Amino acid sequence: MTLAFTKMHGLGNDFVLIDALARPVQLTSAQIRFIADRRQGVGCDQLLLIESARTSNADFRYRIFNADGGEVEQCGNGARCVARYLHERKLIARADAKLETAGGIISVRIEQTGLVTVNMGRPALAPPDIPFIADSRAPSYSIEVAGEALELSVVSMGNPHAVLLVDDVATAPVGTLGAQLESHPRFPKRVNVGFMQVVDRRFVRLRVYERGVGETLACGSGACAAVVAGRLRGLLDERVTVGLAGGELMVSWPDTHAPVHMTGPATKVFEGSIDHDQGAHIEACGRDVVRARDRALPS
C-alpha cells in the first residue's frame, strides 16, 4: 500500500510526517522501522502521525514513533514541524494552535520571523512523574553506572530526560554512557540522556542520546530539560541559548510554576510516497533467513 509523506527537520532532527486526517493510518513496528531506515526506507529519527484531536481542548493530535518502532510521549522539534506543516497546508489559519500528544496538550505559535515557538508546559520534577526511582525530589541525584557514581538531574518534559554536566561536549562519552543510562533500571520507561556543557549563564552546548534512536543532531525536549536542570542547580539565567550539533534553540523558563518555552526553526525537505508494506515483507524475509541459517548449522 502506497503511503504519502512529508520529510521535515528541526535543526537536523529529522522526521517523516504522515497525514492521517482524511483516513486512518495503522502502522506496525516493522513498517515504522522500515520507513525510518536510512538505506531501505525514507530515513528519519522519528515518524510523526497527524490525526484529528480526541479532545475539544486541542486542534489536532500527533503521535510520535522513534526509529525503533516504539511510541513515545513528546518531541519538541517534532511539534515545531507539525505546526509548520499544518500552517503551510492551511489546516490552521491563525498563528496559534494546540496539539494533543501522549504527553499532554501543548501550544505552538508561528512567529513573524518564521520560527516556531512551543509552549512545552511545566516540567515534571517529582520522581514518580518522570518516572525515576528515587526516595524524594532533588535538584540532582547520584546514580551508579558500571560501578561508577554519576551525578545527574532528572526532568520530564512530557518524556523523561536525564541531564549530566560535562566539561566539553566534544569529548563526552555520548554513545557509550548514553546507551547505559537509557536502559538503567532506575528509569522504568527508559530515558533520553543529555550531556550539557555550561559556557556561561546564557549559553550551553548540548548533545542528546535519545531512547530508541541514539544520538541526534538536535532534541527540543532535551534542550528544555537541560535548561530546567541548569536553572534548578543555579547555573543558568531565565533565557538560554542551547547550542546543538544542528543549530541553536532559544529556551526560557522563569520559575518552577511556569511553563517552558522553546523557539526554533522547522524546515520542509521534500514530499514523496512509499510502499510501507515492504517493511513487514523485509522483516519476514529476515526471519526466514535466520531460520534457514539455524537449520543449516551442524548439531
C-alpha positions as CSV (number, residue, x, y, z in Angstrom):
1,M,0.0,0.0,0.0
2,T,1.4,3.4,-1.0
3,L,1.7,6.0,1.7
4,A,2.2,9.7,1.1
5,F,4.6,11.5,3.5
6,T,6.4,14.8,4.1
7,K,10.1,14.8,5.1
8,M,10.9,17.7,7.6
9,H,13.6,18.5,10.1
10,G,14.2,20.8,13.1
11,L,17.9,21.6,13.3
12,G,18.8,18.3,11.7
13,N,16.5,16.2,13.9
14,D,14.5,14.7,11.0
15,F,11.0,13.4,10.7
16,V,8.7,11.6,8.3
17,L,5.2,13.2,8.7
18,I,2.2,11.2,7.7
19,D,-1.2,12.9,7.4
20,A,-3.9,10.7,8.8
21,L,-6.6,13.3,9.0
22,A,-8.6,12.1,6.0
23,R,-8.2,8.4,6.6
24,P,-6.8,6.3,9.5
25,V,-3.3,5.0,9.2
26,Q,-2.2,2.0,11.1
27,L,1.5,1.1,11.1
28,T,3.2,-1.9,12.7
29,S,6.6,-1.5,14.4
30,A,8.2,-3.3,11.5
31,Q,6.7,-0.8,9.0
32,I,7.9,2.1,11.1
33,R,11.4,0.7,11.3
34,F,11.3,0.2,7.5
35,I,10.3,3.8,6.8
36,A,12.8,5.1,9.3
37,D,15.7,3.1,7.8
38,R,18.1,5.3,6.0
39,R,19.1,2.7,3.5
40,Q,15.9,0.8,2.7
41,G,13.3,3.3,3.6
42,V,13.0,7.1,3.8
43,G,15.2,7.7,6.8
44,C,14.3,9.6,10.0
45,D,14.8,9.9,13.7
46,Q,11.1,9.9,14.4
47,L,7.9,9.2,12.4
48,L,5.0,11.7,13.2
49,L,1.4,10.7,12.6
50,I,-1.0,13.6,12.4
51,E,-4.6,12.8,13.4
52,S,-7.8,14.5,14.5
53,A,-7.9,15.6,18.1
54,R,-9.6,13.4,20.6
55,T,-10.4,16.2,23.0
56,S,-12.1,19.5,22.5
57,N,-9.2,21.3,24.1
58,A,-6.9,20.6,21.1
59,D,-6.9,21.4,17.4
60,F,-5.0,18.3,16.2
61,R,-3.3,15.3,17.6
62,Y,0.0,13.9,16.6
63,R,1.7,10.6,17.6
64,I,5.5,10.1,17.8
65,F,7.3,6.9,16.9
66,N,11.0,6.5,17.4
67,A,13.1,4.8,14.7
68,D,13.0,1.5,16.6
69,G,9.2,1.5,16.2
70,G,8.3,2.4,19.8
71,E,5.8,5.1,20.5
72,V,6.9,8.0,22.8
73,E,5.2,10.8,24.6
74,Q,6.7,14.1,23.4
75,C,9.1,15.7,20.8
76,G,9.8,19.4,20.8
77,N,11.4,19.6,17.4
78,G,8.6,17.4,16.1
79,A,6.0,19.8,17.5
80,R,7.5,22.7,15.5
81,C,7.5,20.7,12.3
82,V,3.9,19.6,12.8
83,A,2.9,23.3,13.4
84,R,4.7,24.4,10.2
85,Y,3.1,21.5,8.2
86,L,-0.4,22.5,9.4
87,H,0.2,26.2,8.8
88,E,1.6,25.6,5.3
89,R,-1.3,23.3,4.4
90,K,-3.7,26.0,5.7
91,L,-5.2,23.5,8.1
92,I,-4.8,26.2,10.7
93,A,-5.4,29.8,9.6
94,R,-4.2,31.5,12.7
95,A,-0.7,31.6,14.1
96,D,-1.5,29.7,17.3
97,A,-2.7,26.1,17.7
98,K,-3.0,23.4,20.4
99,L,-1.6,20.0,19.7
100,E,-2.6,16.8,21.6
101,T,0.2,14.4,22.4
102,A,0.6,11.3,24.5
103,G,2.5,13.6,27.0
104,G,-0.3,16.2,27.2
105,I,-1.6,19.2,25.2
106,I,1.0,21.8,24.1
107,S,0.6,25.2,22.4
108,V,2.5,26.2,19.3
109,R,2.9,29.6,17.6
110,I,4.3,30.6,14.2
111,E,6.3,33.7,14.8
112,Q,6.6,36.6,12.2
113,T,10.2,35.7,11.8
114,G,9.2,32.2,10.5
115,L,10.5,30.5,13.7
116,V,8.1,28.4,15.7
117,T,7.6,28.7,19.5
118,V,6.4,25.8,21.5
119,N,4.9,26.1,25.0
120,M,6.1,22.8,26.3
121,G,4.2,23.1,29.6
122,R,5.5,22.9,33.1
123,P,8.3,20.3,33.7
124,A,7.6,17.4,35.9
125,L,10.2,17.1,38.7
126,A,8.8,14.6,41.1
127,P,10.5,11.2,40.6
128,P,7.2,9.2,40.2
129,D,6.0,11.6,37.4
130,I,9.2,11.2,35.3
131,P,9.3,8.2,36.1
132,F,12.5,7.7,38.1
133,I,13.2,5.6,41.1
134,A,14.3,7.8,44.0
135,D,13.1,8.4,47.6
136,S,12.4,12.1,47.1
137,R,12.7,15.1,44.7
138,A,16.2,16.7,44.5
139,P,18.0,19.1,42.0
140,S,20.4,16.2,41.2
141,Y,20.8,12.5,42.0
142,S,23.6,10.1,42.4
143,I,23.3,7.0,40.1
144,E,25.7,4.1,39.6
145,V,26.7,3.0,36.1
146,A,29.3,0.3,35.6
147,G,30.5,0.6,39.2
148,E,30.9,4.4,38.9
149,A,28.8,7.0,40.7
150,L,27.5,9.8,38.5
151,E,25.6,13.0,39.3
152,L,22.7,13.9,37.1
153,S,19.4,15.8,37.1
154,V,16.1,14.2,36.1
155,V,13.3,16.1,34.4
156,S,10.2,15.1,32.4
157,M,9.1,17.4,29.5
158,G,6.3,15.0,28.7
159,N,9.0,12.5,28.2
160,P,11.9,11.5,30.6
161,H,15.3,13.2,30.5
162,A,18.5,12.7,32.4
163,V,21.0,15.6,32.2
164,L,24.7,15.3,33.1
165,L,27.1,18.2,33.3
166,V,30.3,17.8,31.3
167,D,33.4,19.9,30.8
168,D,33.4,19.5,27.0
169,V,30.5,18.0,24.9
170,A,33.0,17.3,22.1
171,T,34.7,14.6,24.3
172,A,31.7,13.4,26.2
173,P,31.0,9.6,26.0
174,V,27.6,10.1,24.5
175,G,27.4,6.8,22.7
176,T,28.5,4.5,25.5
177,L,27.2,6.3,28.6
178,G,24.0,7.4,26.8
179,A,23.2,3.8,26.0
180,Q,24.0,2.6,29.5
181,L,21.7,5.2,31.1
182,E,18.9,4.9,28.6
183,S,18.1,1.4,29.9
184,H,19.2,1.9,33.5
185,P,16.8,0.1,35.9
186,R,16.0,3.3,37.8
187,F,14.3,4.6,34.6
188,P,11.2,2.3,34.2
189,K,10.3,3.7,30.8
190,R,13.9,4.3,29.7
191,V,15.3,7.8,29.4
192,N,16.7,10.4,27.0
193,V,20.2,11.4,28.1
194,G,21.6,15.0,27.7
195,F,25.3,15.9,28.1
196,M,25.4,19.7,28.9
197,Q,28.4,22.0,28.8
198,V,27.7,25.3,30.6
199,V,29.6,28.0,28.7
200,D,28.0,30.9,30.7
201,R,24.7,31.7,32.3
202,R,23.0,32.4,28.9
203,F,24.6,29.8,26.7
204,V,25.1,26.0,26.9
205,R,26.2,23.3,24.5
206,L,24.3,20.1,24.4
207,R,24.4,16.6,22.9
208,V,21.5,14.2,23.4
209,Y,21.2,10.4,23.2
210,E,17.6,9.7,22.5
211,R,16.0,6.5,23.6
212,G,15.2,4.2,20.7
213,V,17.2,6.4,18.3
214,G,20.7,7.1,19.6
215,E,22.4,10.5,19.3
216,T,20.5,13.0,17.2
217,L,21.6,16.4,15.8
218,A,19.1,18.2,18.0
219,C,16.4,17.4,20.6
220,G,13.9,20.1,21.5
221,S,12.6,18.5,24.7
222,G,16.2,17.6,25.6
223,A,17.1,21.3,25.2
224,C,14.2,22.3,27.5
225,A,15.2,19.6,30.1
226,A,18.8,20.8,30.1
227,V,17.8,24.4,30.8
228,V,15.5,23.3,33.6
229,A,18.2,21.2,35.1
230,G,20.7,24.1,34.9
231,R,18.2,26.5,36.4
232,L,17.5,24.1,39.3
233,R,21.2,23.9,40.0
234,G,21.6,27.7,40.0
235,L,23.8,27.7,36.9
236,L,21.6,29.5,34.3
237,D,19.5,32.6,33.7
238,E,15.9,32.6,32.6
239,R,16.6,32.8,28.9
240,V,19.2,30.5,27.5
241,T,20.6,29.7,24.0
242,V,21.1,26.0,23.6
243,G,23.8,25.1,21.0
244,L,23.3,21.7,19.4
245,A,25.1,20.0,16.5
246,G,22.3,21.0,14.2
247,G,22.0,24.6,15.3
248,E,20.6,26.7,18.2
249,L,17.3,26.8,20.1
250,M,16.1,29.6,22.5
251,V,14.7,28.2,25.7
252,S,13.1,30.3,28.5
253,W,11.9,29.1,31.9
254,P,11.1,31.8,34.6
255,D,10.4,29.6,37.6
256,T,9.0,26.2,38.8
257,H,5.4,27.5,38.4
258,A,5.8,28.5,34.8
259,P,5.8,26.5,31.5
260,V,9.0,26.2,29.4
261,H,9.0,27.9,26.0
262,M,11.2,26.9,23.2
263,T,11.8,28.7,19.9
264,G,13.5,27.4,16.8
265,P,13.2,26.6,13.0
266,A,11.2,23.9,11.2
267,T,12.0,23.1,7.6
268,K,10.3,21.0,4.9
269,V,12.8,18.9,2.9
270,F,10.6,17.1,0.3
271,E,7.4,15.2,-0.2
272,G,7.0,11.6,-1.5
273,S,5.3,8.3,-1.2
274,I,6.5,4.8,-0.1
275,D,5.2,1.3,-0.2
276,H,5.1,0.7,3.5
277,D,4.0,-2.9,3.2
278,Q,7.6,-3.6,2.3
279,G,8.5,-3.2,6.0
280,A,6.7,-6.3,7.0
281,H,8.0,-8.1,4.0
282,I,11.6,-7.3,4.8
283,E,11.2,-8.4,8.4
284,A,9.6,-11.6,7.4
285,C,12.4,-12.4,4.9
286,G,14.9,-11.6,7.6
287,R,13.3,-14.1,10.0
288,D,13.2,-16.7,7.2
289,V,16.9,-16.2,6.5
290,V,17.7,-16.6,10.2
291,R,15.6,-19.8,10.5
292,A,17.3,-21.2,7.4
293,R,20.7,-20.4,8.8
294,D,19.8,-22.1,12.1
295,R,18.6,-25.2,10.3
296,A,21.9,-25.3,8.3
297,L,24.1,-25.2,11.5
298,P,25.6,-28.6,12.4
299,S,24.2,-30.2,15.6
